[in-house]
Amino acid sequence: MTRRPSTWYLGGSLAAAILIAVLVVPAMLESEPVVYPTTPNNVGSSSPIRLNTLQTLMTESRELEDSLRELPGKPRVMRAGTAATIEDLEDRIAAIDYQLNDPDSQLNPEDEEIFWRERVRLMKLLVGMRYAQAQRTAF
């Protein structure tokens, strides 16, 4: 009498579990536990982390600019409040761009990161406003 295939699966998985227990458990008991460090090697220098953060912020800013370019142009008629908000966001982004690109302003890395974070935040708001505006004019 032959067994059904489902009992083969049960028997095979039971045999595999027993084999793993016989081979792995004694090896784990004999070897010393592996201790992983809880602090990174470059704790004293935060520049690699900061550089990575700046690169991430710059990339996100570039992607937001691309998203903004893909949106349709500004409508001819828009609410005054919406126009003023969009204009204010664009002015604030321009002021940040001036600070970041001005050769006379000597920004320390912390200030530069703050400016980039604020630029990304404002770009997200601007893209959201323009997207909502494009949705309204589509209907």
C-alpha positions in Angstrom: 0.0 0.0 0.0 1.5 3.4 -1.0 1.2 6.5 1.1 -0.4 9.7 -0.1 2.0 12.5 -1.1 1.0 14.7 1.8 2.3 12.2 4.3 5.6 12.2 2.4 5.9 15.9 3.0 5.3 15.5 6.7 7.8 12.7 7.0 10.4 14.5 4.9 10.1 17.7 6.9 10.2 15.8 10.2 13.4 14.1 9.1 15.0 17.4 8.0 14.2 19.0 11.4 15.8 16.1 13.2 18.9 16.2 11.0 19.3 20.0 11.6 18.9 19.5 15.3 21.5 16.7 15.4 24.0 18.7 13.4 23.5 22.3 14.4 22.7 22.2 18.1 25.9 20.5 19.3 28.0 22.9 17.2 26.2 25.8 18.7 26.8 24.5 22.2 30.5 23.9 21.7 31.5 27.2 20.0 31.9 30.5 21.8 29.1 33.0 21.3 29.8 35.7 18.7 29.8 39.2 20.1 28.8 41.9 17.7 29.9 45.4 18.4 27.1 47.8 19.3 28.9 51.0 18.2 30.2 51.7 14.8 34.0 51.9 14.1 33.8 55.6 13.1 32.1 57.0 16.2 34.7 59.8 16.6 34.1 61.1 13.0 30.6 61.8 11.9 31.6 63.2 8.5 30.8 59.9 6.6 27.3 59.9 8.1 26.8 63.6 7.4 28.1 63.2 3.9 25.6 60.4 3.3 22.8 62.5 4.8 23.7 65.4 2.5 23.8 63.2 -0.5 20.4 61.8 0.3 18.9 65.2 0.8 20.4 66.5 -2.5 19.1 63.5 -4.3 15.6 63.9 -2.8 15.7 67.6 -3.7 16.6 66.8 -7.3 13.8 64.2 -7.5 11.3 66.8 -6.2 12.5 69.3 -8.8 11.9 66.6 -11.5 8.5 66.0 -10.2 7.7 69.7 -10.2 8.9 70.0 -13.9 6.6 67.1 -14.9 3.5 68.8 -13.6 1.5 70.9 -16.0 2.1 74.6 -16.2 0.4 77.1 -13.8 -3.2 77.7 -14.7 -4.1 81.2 -16.0 -6.7 81.7 -13.2 -6.0 80.7 -9.6 -7.0 81.7 -6.2 -5.1 84.6 -4.7 -4.3 82.7 -1.5 -3.0 79.7 -3.5 -0.9 82.0 -5.7 0.5 83.8 -2.7 1.4 80.6 -1.0 3.1 79.2 -4.1 5.0 82.5 -4.6 6.1 82.5 -0.9 7.4 78.9 -1.2 9.3 79.7 -4.4 10.8 82.8 -2.8 11.9 80.8 0.3 13.5 78.1 -1.9 15.3 80.7 -3.9 16.7 82.3 -0.7 17.9 78.9 0.5 19.5 78.3 -3.0 21.3 81.6 -2.7 22.7 80.7 0.7 23.8 77.3 -0.5 25.5 78.6 -3.7 26.9 81.9 -2.4 30.7 81.5 -2.4 31.0 84.2 0.4 28.8 82.3 2.8 31.0 79.9 4.7 28.5 77.3 6.0 29.6 74.7 8.4 28.4 71.2 7.7 25.6 71.4 10.3 24.2 74.6 8.8 24.5 73.2 5.3 22.5 70.1 6.4 19.8 72.3 8.0 19.5 74.4 4.8 19.2 71.2 2.7 16.5 69.7 5.0 14.6 73.0 4.8 14.9 73.0 1.0 13.5 69.5 0.8 10.7 70.3 3.2 9.7 73.4 1.2 10.0 71.5 -2.1 7.6 68.8 -0.8 5.1 71.5 0.1 5.5 73.2 -3.3 5.1 69.9 -5.2 2.0 69.1 -3.1 0.5 72.6 -3.7 1.2 72.4 -7.5 -0.1 68.8 -7.7 -3.4 69.8 -5.9 -3.7 72.8 -8.2 -3.2 70.6 -11.3 -5.9 68.2 -10.0 -8.3 71.0 -9.5 -7.8 72.4 -13.0 -8.1 69.0 -14.6 -11.8 68.8 -13.6 
